[in-house]
Amino acid sequence: MFELKLEKNWYDAIYRRSSVRKFAAAPDKEQLDRLGVLCRKASWQGVTLRMFKGPGLKGAIRGTDVYAVIVAKRGTPMELEGYMGEALVLEATAMGLGTCWLGAGFYPDVIHRNVNLQNDEAVHCVIALGKVDALPEFKPKRRDVQAVCGLTEGQLGELGAWQKDAVLAARLAPSAINQQPWKIAADKASVSILERPVLYGKFAPLDRGICMLHAAVGALHAGREAAFKKVDGGYAMRA
Ligand SMILES: Cc1cc2nc3c(=O)[nH]c(=O)nc-3n(C[C@H](O)[C@H](O)[C@H](O)COP(=O)(O)O)c2cc1C
């Protein structure tokens, strides 16, 4: 499941990315072309990523009118939307662009018209993309490692390098109103991204998909390619 060729430079992007809401300009033609390539790669099994330039974003986003729309066919696990969308976010970050996931910050009627949305399709999120003078300082507010996975960094390291890099990268995933609706279980053979109940759960499966991509990119950094399998309450990765 979740087939996508991961890029090694996405790991550094995880440790540089923060949401950007004020941009310097829209991406240029060359950048749009490169983002378009990624959108095609990340469109898989019921999820399609499409780039647009023009109206559609609400006023909280300034300085760019470029965004990607994630279109999902009915019945597609929402985790896949997060997984593929975050691939675009990390690619854009690696290119030096700013990004912001938006679950509320867009006009659905405009977006639905743009993508010619069909009855068996839905748009849950779009991603704003644009140039920045500099990426914001990297100061992510996240739950402690031990609160997230029940282990210290040292204990994670004893399990293995890939488990440690996977969990630490997964912990940094962005999520709707930063709720981090996941708990992570790590052992000698696997790292699992599991449900954690939160107050506002509309985007929780999508958030966990983002977290899964971070985990896979972390494992790759330690030299392991990961495969995800559905398990009770989430997805387990073996590398
Ligand atoms: C699924 C999803 C939906 C989001 N929706 C919005 C939104 O509508 N408006 C907004 O300003 N930020 C939105 N965000 C950005 C989050 O608020 C942000 O990722 C989180 O607070 C963590 O901060 P960071 O991305 O700077 O690390 C969304 C993020 C995700 C993952």
The ligand as a Gaussian input file, in Angstrom:
#p B3LYP/6-31G(d) Opt

LIG

0 1
 C       -5.116000      18.616000       7.397000
 C       -4.649000      19.997000       7.797000
 C       -5.503000      21.078000       7.684000
 C       -5.050000      22.367000       8.010000
 N       -5.893000      23.442000       7.815000
 C       -5.432000      24.695000       8.034000
 C       -6.267000      25.824000       7.734000
 O       -7.404000      25.694000       7.258000
 N       -5.762000      27.073000       7.962000
 C       -4.485000      27.257000       8.447000
 O       -4.068000      28.393000       8.632000
 N       -3.670000      26.204000       8.758000
 C       -4.112000      24.932000       8.547000
 N       -3.291000      23.851000       8.796000
 C       -1.913000      24.058000       9.299000
 C       -1.759000      23.629000      10.785000
 O       -2.377000      24.587000      11.612000
 C       -0.283000      23.452000      11.106000
 O        0.273000      22.451000      10.303000
 C       -0.045000      23.060000      12.581000
 O       -0.492000      24.079000      13.427000
 C        1.430000      22.778000      12.868000
 O        2.231000      23.895000      12.585000
 P        3.428000      23.808000      11.532000
 O        2.827000      23.313000      10.239000
 O        3.960000      25.206000      11.410000
 O        4.441000      22.832000      12.051000
 C       -3.726000      22.563000       8.491000
 C       -2.877000      21.457000       8.611000
 C       -3.312000      20.193000       8.257000
 C       -2.367000      19.049000       8.331000

